[in-house]
Amino acid sequence: MAHSTISHGELGGCSRTGGYVAAMLPAVRRNPSAILLFVQLGGVLLYPFMEGSDAGRAIFSAFGIVVLALAVLAVRATPTLTWVSLLFALPATVLLVIQAVGDHDELLPYSSALEAVLYFYAAWALVRYMLADHVITTDELFAVGATFTLAAWGWAYTYQVVQAIEPSSFTAAVDPRDARTWVELLFLSFTTLTSTGLSDVVPVKAFARSVVMLEQLMGLGYVAMLVSRLVAQMVLNRQGVTEQG
């Protein structure tokens, strides 16, 4: 009867891996916004390679589940209610799993709507998190970027819903009559939220244009909030220095 043996090297490798994971967990708990931000930025680079194939769509759905989980973890670190985020994340996850294992494009508008609501809620939660006190932590600095990416993702998913309700709501320089891909809609969302206006993807239906205008308003409001937050913090710091002097 053959007996399997495990070498000391393998045991050492496993212990080192476990040690690395154990060392990373506290950092993840302390900086959930940073993890969410970096994963979403990584998705920006990976999304183009996920389009155009069944395997890519499955990976896209799996990646969406990961981002949903990270969004819920980010909400847990804020003053808002975690169960509200779970209320949208759980059914969205179920729909994404169904889309990952089979060709169910008809479920895309429903999962997109749930994801949009969750991302908007998470963005609002991070705004409350940043404004909750007068002490700026490292995770709050990452929350500035994570709030932006959450809003950009939320609007991109909203555009998917708009496109499903009213086809041909958006056009582009390439294949203008086709439905716009996720990368195209995310690109439109980024350029709209930053007010750069560099996108070749444009809304052509009246309702789609109305939704894009709302995102433009959110982008301007977010920048104004950040500037006012920094000015208020500078004033408080100067007052503190004056009182100490």
Protein Blocks (a to p, Z undefined) as FASTA:
>chain_A
ZZddddfklmmmmmmmmmmmmmmmmmmmmmmmlmmmmmmmmmmmmmmmmgoiaklmmmmm
mmmmmmmmmmmmmmmmpmbdfklmmmmmmmmmmmmmmmmmpccfklmmmmmmmmmmmmmm
mmmmmmmmmmmpmcdcfklmmmmmmmmmmmmmmmmmmmmmmmmmmghkbccfehklbccd
fklmmmmmmmmmnonopafbdcfbfklmmmmmmmmmmmmmmmmmmmmmmmmmmmmmmmmm
mmmZZ
